[in-house]
Amino acid sequence: MENDLRQSLLSTARIYGDLTDCALSTVSRRVKNNASFFSGIADPSKSFTARTYDEVMRWFADNWPAGAQVPLDLMKWMVAAEYNRGAAA
């Protein structure tokens, strides 16, 4: 399960980076104020919590470029989390 969540985070981050013309390190800095955050996520020897996953996916949902297609993994998270843009976490 953690590997699925890891791939979901990395895929969503890469798509966001492509849409905003940003390097993955820039996306990392925007999301977690840590330029190596997604490098750490990509390392299978390191783990992360479900809370971190939810925080990052919420950031993407809140900051997804207007008019851009939302990736399936993010859409699934939004449905599962009953995401409502602008609502408190």
HUWO-V848594 format. One record per pair of residues at least 12 apart in sequence whose ideal C-beta (glycine too) atoms are under 10 Angstrom apart, sorted by sequence separation. I is the first residue (numbers start at 1). J is the second residue. D is the distance in Angstrom with one decimal. If there is no record, write none. Layout:
I:J:D ; I:J:D
This chain:
15:27:9.8 ; 23:35:9.0 ; 24:36:9.6 ; 25:37:8.7 ; 28:40:8.7 ; 41:53:9.4 ; 14:27:8.2 ; 17:30:9.7 ; 24:37:9.2 ; 25:38:7.7 ; 28:41:8.7 ; 60:73:9.4 ; 61:74:6.3 ; 10:24:8.5 ; 13:27:5.0 ; 16:30:8.8 ; 24:38:5.2 ; 25:39:7.7 ; 60:74:5.6 ; 61:75:9.2 ; 64:78:9.7 ; 12:27:9.4 ; 13:28:7.5 ; 16:31:8.6 ; 24:39:7.6 ; 37:52:9.3 ; 41:56:8.5 ; 57:73:8.2 ; 61:77:7.2 ; 13:30:9.8 ; 24:41:9.9 ; 57:74:6.4 ; 60:77:8.3 ; 61:78:5.6 ; 13:31:7.4 ; 24:42:8.9 ; 38:56:9.1 ; 60:78:9.4 ; 12:31:9.9 ; 37:56:8.3 ; 57:76:9.4 ; 58:77:8.3 ; 32:52:8.4 ; 57:77:4.3 ; 58:78:9.1 ; 61:81:8.2 ; 17:38:9.1 ; 56:77:9.5 ; 57:78:7.9 ; 62:83:9.0 ; 64:85:9.4 ; 9:31:9.3 ; 61:83:5.4 ; 32:55:8.2 ; 54:77:7.8 ; 57:80:9.4 ; 58:81:7.4 ; 61:84:9.6 ; 62:85:6.6 ; 13:37:8.9 ; 14:38:8.6 ; 31:55:8.5 ; 32:56:7.2 ; 53:77:8.3 ; 57:81:7.3 ; 61:85:6.9 ; 62:86:8.1 ; 13:38:5.2 ; 31:56:5.7 ; 58:83:7.3 ; 62:87:9.9 ; 12:38:10.0 ; 31:57:9.9 ; 54:80:9.6 ; 57:83:8.5 ; 32:59:8.2 ; 54:81:6.7 ; 58:85:9.9 ; 62:89:9.3 ; 9:37:9.5 ; 10:38:6.4 ; 13:41:8.1 ; 28:56:9.9 ; 31:59:5.0 ; 9:38:7.3 ; 10:39:10.0 ; 13:42:9.6 ; 30:59:7.9 ; 31:60:7.6 ; 58:87:9.8 ; 59:89:9.8 ; 10:41:6.2 ; 58:89:5.9 ; 6:38:10.0 ; 9:41:5.5 ; 10:42:6.0 ; 27:59:9.9 ; 31:63:8.4 ; 9:42:9.1 ; 27:60:9.3 ; 30:63:7.5 ; 7:41:9.6 ; 55:89:7.5 ; 6:41:5.9 ; 7:42:9.6 ; 54:89:8.1 ; 5:41:9.2 ; 6:42:7.5 ; 27:63:10.0 ; 6:43:9.3 ; 6:44:7.3 ; 9:48:8.2 ; 6:46:9.4 ; 3:44:7.1 ; 6:47:9.2 ; 2:44:8.7 ; 6:48:7.7 ; 5:48:7.9 ; 9:52:8.7 ; 13:56:8.0 ; 16:59:9.5 ; 20:63:9.2 ; 5:49:9.9 ; 9:53:6.5 ; 12:56:8.0 ; 16:60:6.1 ; 20:64:9.8 ; 2:47:6.5 ; 5:50:7.6 ; 8:53:7.8 ; 12:57:7.1 ; 15:60:9.1 ; 19:64:8.2 ; 20:65:6.4 ; 2:48:7.7 ; 19:65:5.1 ; 2:49:9.8 ; 5:52:9.3 ; 6:53:8.8 ; 9:56:5.8 ; 12:59:9.9 ; 13:60:7.8 ; 16:63:7.9 ; 2:50:9.1 ; 5:53:5.0 ; 8:56:9.5 ; 9:57:7.5 ; 12:60:5.5 ; 16:64:7.3 ; 19:67:9.9 ; 20:68:9.0 ; 1:50:9.3 ; 5:54:9.8 ; 8:57:7.9 ; 12:61:9.6 ; 15:64:9.5 ; 16:65:7.8 ; 19:68:5.1 ; 18:68:9.7 ; 19:69:8.9 ; 2:53:9.0 ; 5:56:9.7 ; 9:60:8.9 ; 5:57:9.2 ; 12:64:9.2 ; 16:68:8.8 ; 19:71:9.8 ; 15:68:8.7 ; 15:69:8.8 ; 15:70:9.1 ; 16:71:8.6 ; 15:71:5.1 ; 14:71:9.4 ; 12:70:9.3 ; 15:73:9.0 ; 16:74:9.0 ; 12:71:5.7 ; 15:74:8.4 ; 11:71:6.7 ; 12:72:9.6 ; 11:72:9.1 ; 12:73:5.6 ; 11:73:6.0 ; 12:74:5.3 ; 8:71:8.8 ; 10:73:9.8 ; 11:74:9.1 ; 8:72:9.3 ; 9:73:8.3 ; 8:73:4.1 ; 9:74:10.0 ; 12:77:8.5 ; 7:73:8.2 ; 8:74:8.2 ; 5:73:9.2 ; 8:76:8.2 ; 9:77:9.9 ; 4:73:9.2 ; 8:77:7.6 ; 5:77:9.6
